[in-house]
Amino acid sequence: MIFRAIFWIGLVALLMPHEPDLGFGRPAQVGSNVAGDVATWAKDKLQPNLKDPENLCRYNTDACAAGASVVDNFRAATMRSLAEVKADIKQNSRKTVLTH
């Protein structure tokens, strides 16, 4: 039984597909930390503007307006959905009360 287990483990290890070598190297060998670089860039660019909110949207009013409208649309959709769920719950509770 032990020899059978060793045989199957060896066969699976032999036939198991390995990662292809695409020439990019291993993921751990990548020289730059992209997420850290982006976070550092965002911190350097946005940190001074966060102290004065009026400066944050002064130079890019279209982006600020678009962001605000997205937030408002999301809030409206969420509230509408919540109202529909509440109405469904009330309607279903009325049906269960009437049937019992």
N, C-alpha and C positions, 0 to 999 in steps of 0.2 A: 504494500500500500504506500509506503514512504517512497519507494522507487518510482511508483506510478505518479505520485505528486511531483517529485523532482523532474520526471520526464516532461510532464505537461507544463510545469513552470518554465522549464528550459525552452520548450517548443514555442510557447507564447512569447517569451522574451526574444527568441530568434526571429519570429515572424511579425512581431509588432512593428508597425511603421514608425520611422523616426522622422524628426524634423528635416525638411530639405534645406540644403545649404544654398541660400540665395545670394550670398556674398555680402550681406549687410552686417554680419557678426551677431553675437548674442545680444539680447535686449539689455543685459546688465552692462555691456561694454560700450553703450552709446555714450559719447563724450559729454553731451549737454543735458542739463536737466530742464526740459521744455516747460514743465509746469511751474517750476521755481522761477524761471526766467520771465514767464508771463505774469506771475504774481508780483515779482519785483517791479516789472514795468508798470503794471496797474497801480501799485502802491506809490511809485514815484510820480506818475502822471495825475492820479486822482486825489491823493492825500492832501496836497495844498488846496484843491478846490473844495474838498469836503468841509474845510473850516469855514468857508464863506459860500453858502448855498446859492447865492445870486450869481456868483462866477461860474458855478457848475454848468448852468444852461445858457450862459450869456453868448458863447461862441457857437453853440450848436443847438439852436432852438427847435429845429425840425426833429432832431433825435429825442430831445426831451419831451416834445409834444407827442411824438409817436409812442414813447415809453409810457407816458401818462395815459394815453388813450388805450393802450393795451391793458394796463392795470385796471382802468375803468371798465373796459369790456369784459375782462375776466371776472371782476367783482359782480357786474350785472348778470352775467351768465350763471355764476355761482348762486347768487341770490334767487334768480328765477328758478334754477334747478331745485334749490332748497324749498321754495314756495310750492313747487309741483310735488315734491316728496311729502311735504306736510299735508297738502290737499289729498294726495293718495292715501295717506295714513288715516286721515279723518273719514274719507269715503269708505275705506275698508273697515274701519271700526264701526261705522254706522251699519254696514251690511252684516257684520257679525252680530251686532246687537239685535238687528231685526230678525235674523235667522234663528237666534237662540231664544 
